[in-house]
């Protein structure tokens, strides 16, 4: 189980009157850690406003994609899906010379971003980030990619603590429609002219990719195929405690499966959301599971609307689900 870290919603550190006096915009100028704090407190910077800046840079943001269109799919593409792309819509529109901005699960050579020769921008979602706020780090990478020279990758870095987040840059009314690919050929529009390094990276990535399909009848549910069995992993937006209660009610009533041979085996947490997981027989395809998933969504909606106390059987079912829960982030 992943180690738990402090969790918080993204917000900027509050500034005191002394901090406001240091600059018209309320931000304290950057100084050495052992130098006096510019706010005039008489304390060293690292023990005064430097402490808040360092805390803001390292504290984990519990739900980094909250407020973005398609939050559940953002989580799925970050944690579950090998190869997928999404066209992003910027609040301010596309800059001159940038025909498109595309989010990708992974980019060749694990680049954080890439400005292609035609000026289009690709952003990698599954890269490690330098701070505890994935949204801020990705937004910083995006901004630098928009002004990078065409034909060059963008390196990762820790974003400034007061820099914009994705929620500040992306259109909240824009659609978020992932396209899942069988492999990573979208990396190289002109495969014949790809460098040997990119070609080798493409071959390694394709060899490791697990076949994955996004269901069309419900939101943010992804079927995948593994050698021993198939799975359905479904990112859900509901509050965790309410969702676990609802799943326990269905499980205790024998209504949590997706058909014969399928089984709800547990869930995991990822970026503030809960992701139930079902085991499926190897013969069940993504198309086969579409109707059962839609029917389960109706049963789940009814269970979520129930606020009666859990019965003894339901409490036992909930305990079993909780014991099998893993935290990814």
C-alpha positions in Angstrom: 0.0 0.0 0.0 1.3 3.4 -0.9 2.6 5.6 1.9 0.1 8.3 2.9 1.2 11.9 2.7 -0.4 15.1 4.0 -3.4 15.9 1.9 -5.0 19.3 1.1 -7.0 21.1 -1.5 -4.8 23.4 -3.6 -4.7 26.9 -2.3 -2.2 29.7 -2.0 -0.5 30.4 1.3 -2.2 33.3 3.2 -0.1 36.4 3.5 0.1 38.6 6.6 0.1 42.4 6.6 3.9 42.4 6.9 4.1 40.3 3.7 1.8 42.7 1.8 4.1 45.5 2.8 7.0 43.7 1.2 5.5 44.0 -2.3 2.4 45.4 -3.9 1.3 42.0 -5.1 1.6 40.5 -1.6 4.5 38.2 -2.5 7.7 38.2 -0.4 10.9 38.7 -2.6 13.0 35.5 -2.7 16.1 35.8 -0.5 18.6 33.4 1.0 17.2 31.0 3.6 19.4 32.4 6.4 18.9 36.0 5.5 16.4 38.2 7.4 12.8 37.9 6.1 11.8 40.9 4.0 8.5 41.1 5.9 10.4 42.8 8.7 9.7 40.3 11.4 13.3 40.0 12.3 13.3 36.2 11.8 15.3 34.4 9.2 13.5 33.8 5.9 13.5 30.0 6.3 11.8 30.3 9.7 9.2 32.9 8.5 7.7 33.2 5.1 10.2 30.7 3.6 8.6 28.0 5.7 5.1 28.7 4.1 6.7 28.7 0.6 8.5 25.4 1.2 5.4 23.8 2.7 3.3 24.9 -0.3 5.8 23.4 -2.7 5.9 19.9 -1.0 2.4 19.4 0.4 0.3 16.9 -1.5 -2.8 18.2 -3.2 -5.4 15.6 -2.5 -7.5 16.1 -5.7 -5.2 17.8 -8.3 -7.7 17.4 -11.1 -10.8 18.7 -9.2 -12.6 21.3 -11.2 -11.4 20.1 -14.5 -13.8 18.7 -17.1 -13.5 14.9 -17.0 -11.8 14.7 -13.6 -12.4 10.9 -13.5 -10.8 10.4 -16.9 -7.8 12.5 -15.9 -7.3 10.1 -13.0 -7.7 7.1 -15.3 -5.2 8.4 -17.8 -2.8 9.2 -15.1 -3.0 5.8 -13.4 -4.7 3.1 -15.5 -4.4 3.7 -19.3 -1.2 2.9 -21.2 -1.8 4.8 -24.4 -4.4 7.6 -24.9 -4.7 11.2 -26.1 -7.1 14.0 -25.4 -7.3 17.4 -27.3 -7.2 20.2 -24.7 -9.0 23.5 -25.0 -7.2 26.6 -23.5 -9.2 29.4 -21.9 -7.3 32.0 -23.9 -7.3 30.1 -27.1 -4.4 28.7 -29.0 -1.3 31.0 -29.4 -0.2 31.9 -32.9 1.8 29.1 -34.4 0.3 26.4 -32.1 -2.3 24.5 -34.1 -3.2 22.1 -31.2 -2.5 21.1 -27.6 -2.8 17.4 -26.9 -2.6 15.5 -23.6 -0.9 12.1 -23.9 -0.5 9.4 -21.2 3.2 9.0 -22.1 5.6 10.6 -24.5 8.8 9.1 -26.1 11.8 9.1 -23.9 9.4 10.0 -21.0 9.6 13.7 -22.0 7.3 15.9 -19.9 6.2 17.7 -23.1 7.1 18.1 -26.8 6.7 20.9 -29.3 6.5 19.2 -32.7 8.0 20.5 -35.9 4.5 21.8 -37.0 4.2 23.8 -33.7 1.7 21.5 -32.0 2.2 20.6 -28.4 2.0 17.3 -26.6 1.9 17.0 -22.8 2.8 13.8 -21.0 0.5 13.0 -18.0 2.2 10.0 -16.4 5.6 11.6 -15.7 6.9 12.1 -12.1 6.3 15.6 -10.9 8.6 17.7 -8.8 6.1 19.0 -6.2 3.0 17.7 -4.5 0.6 19.5 -7.0 0.5 17.6 -10.3 -1.9 20.2 -11.7 0.6 23.1 -11.1 3.6 21.1 -12.5 1.7 20.2 -15.6 0.5 23.7 -16.1 4.1 25.0 -15.8 5.2 22.4 -18.4 2.3 23.4 -20.7 3.2 27.1 -20.6 6.8 26.4 -21.4 5.9 24.0 -24.2 3.7 26.7 -25.8 6.8 28.9 -26.3 9.4 26.2 -26.9 11.2 26.1 -30.2 9.3 23.7 -32.7 11.0 20.3 -32.8 12.2 20.3 -29.2 11.2 18.5 -26.0 10.5 20.3 -22.7 12.3 19.2 -19.5 10.6 18.8 -16.2 11.1 21.1 -13.2 9.5 22.2 -10.0 6.8 24.8 -10.8 6.9 28.1 -8.8 4.6 27.9 -5.8 2.5 30.8 -7.1 2.3 29.7 -10.8 -1.0 28.9 -12.5 -2.6 25.4 -12.3 -4.3 23.5 -15.1 -7.6 24.9 -13.7 -6.4 28.4 -14.5 -5.3 27.5 -18.1 -7.9 25.1 -19.4 -11.4 26.0 -20.5 -13.8 24.5 -17.8 -16.5 24.3 -20.5 -14.3 22.4 -22.9 -14.9 18.7 -23.5 -12.5 16.0 -22.3 -12.9 13.0 -24.6 -10.0 10.5 -24.3 -9.1 8.4 -27.4 -7.5 5.1 -26.3 -4.9 3.7 -28.7 -3.7 0.1 -29.0 -0.1 1.4 -29.0 2.0 4.5 -29.1 2.2 5.1 -32.9 0.7 8.6 -32.3 4.2 9.6 -31.1 5.6 9.5 -34.6 3.4 10.9 -37.4 6.4 10.2 -39.7 7.7 6.9 -38.5 10.3 6.6 -41.3 12.1 9.7 -40.1 12.0 9.0 -36.4 15.3 8.9 -34.6 16.7 5.5 -33.5 16.1 6.5 -29.8 12.5 7.3 -30.4 12.0 4.1 -32.5 13.5 2.0 -29.7 11.4 3.8 -27.1 8.3 3.2 -29.2 9.0 -0.6 -29.5 9.6 -0.9 -25.7 6.4 1.0 -24.9 4.2 -1.1 -27.3 5.6 -4.3 -25.9 4.6 -3.3 -22.4 1.1 -1.8 -23.2 -1.8 -3.7 -21.7 -4.8 -3.8 -24.2 -7.3 -1.3 -22.8 -10.7 -0.1 -23.9 -12.8 2.8 -22.6 -16.5 1.9 -22.2 -19.0 4.0 -24.1 -22.1 3.5 -22.0 -20.8 4.8 -18.7 -18.2 7.4 -17.7 -14.5 6.7 -16.9 -14.8 2.9 -16.9 -11.9 1.0 -18.5 -11.7 -2.6 -19.5 -8.3 -4.2 -19.8 -6.9 -7.6 -20.8 -4.2 -9.4 -18.9 -2.8 -12.9 -19.4 -4.8 -14.6 -16.6 -8.0 -12.6 -16.5 -9.6 -9.4 -17.7 -10.6 -6.5 -15.4 -12.9 -3.5 -15.3 -11.5 -0.5 -13.4 -14.1 2.3 -13.0 -13.1 5.8 -11.6 -16.1 7.2 -9.7 -16.7 10.8 -8.6 -18.8 10.0 -5.5 -17.5 10.8 -2.0 -15.6 7.7 -0.7 -17.6 6.9 2.4 -20.9 7.2 0.5 -19.6 5.1 -2.3 -18.3 2.3 -0.1 -21.6 2.2 1.8 -23.4 1.9 -1.6 -21.1 -0.8 -2.8 -21.5 -2.7 0.5 -25.3 -2.7 0.2 -25.0 -4.1 -3.3 -22.4 -6.6 -2.3 -24.4 -7.9 0.6 -27.4 -8.3 -1.6 -25.4 -10.3 -4.2 -25.9 -7.5 -6.8 -22.3 -6.1 -7.1 -21.2 -8.3 -9.9 -21.3 -7.6 -13.6 -22.7 -11.0 -14.6 -21.8 -14.6 -14.4 -18.1 -15.2 -13.5 -17.4 -11.6 -12.6 -16.6 -10.3 -9.2 -16.1 -7.0 -7.4 -12.7 -7.6 -5.8 -12.0 -4.3 -4.1 -11.0 -0.7 -5.0 -8.2 1.7 -4.8 -7.8 5.4 -4.1 -6.2 7.6 -6.7 -5.9 11.4 -6.6 -8.8 11.8 -4.2 -11.2 9.5 -6.1 -12.2 5.8 -5.5 -11.8 3.2 -8.3 -13.7 0.0 -7.9 -12.2 -3.1 -9.6 -13.9 -6.1 -11.0 -12.3 -9.4 -12.1 -13.7 -10.7 -15.4 -13.3 -14.0 -17.2 -10.7 -13.9 -20.0 -13.5 -14.5 -22.6 -15.4 -11.3 -21.6 -14.6 -8.4 -23.9 -15.2 -4.7 -23.5 -18.2 -4.9 -25.7 -19.6 -7.8 -23.6 -19.4 -5.7 -20.4 -21.1 -2.6 -21.8 -24.7 -3.6 -20.9 -23.9 -5.1 -17.5 -22.0 -1.9 -16.6 -24.9 0.3 -17.5 -27.2 -1.9 -15.5 -24.8 -1.7 -12.5 -24.8 2.1 -12.8 -28.5 2.1 -12.2 -28.3 -0.2 -9.2 -25.5 1.9 -7.8 -27.5 5.1 -8.2 -30.3 3.6 -6.2 -27.9 2.4 -3.5 -26.3 5.9 -3.3 -29.7 7.4 -2.7 -30.3 5.2 0.3 -29.3 6.7 3.7 -30.6 4.0 6.0 -28.0 2.6 8.5 -26.1 -0.4 7.2 -27.2 -3.8 8.3 -24.9 -6.3 10.0 -24.3 -8.1 6.6 -23.7 -4.8 4.9 -21.2 -3.7 7.5 -19.3 -7.0 7.1 -19.3 -6.5 3.3 -18.1 -2.9 3.8 -15.3 -4.1 6.0 -14.2 -6.6 3.4 -14.1 -3.9 0.7 -12.2 -1.6 2.9 -9.6 -4.2 3.8 -9.0 -4.7 0.1 -8.5 -1.0 -0.7 -5.2 0.2 -1.9 -4.0 3.8 -2.1 -2.1 4.8 -5.2 -1.6 8.5 -4.6 
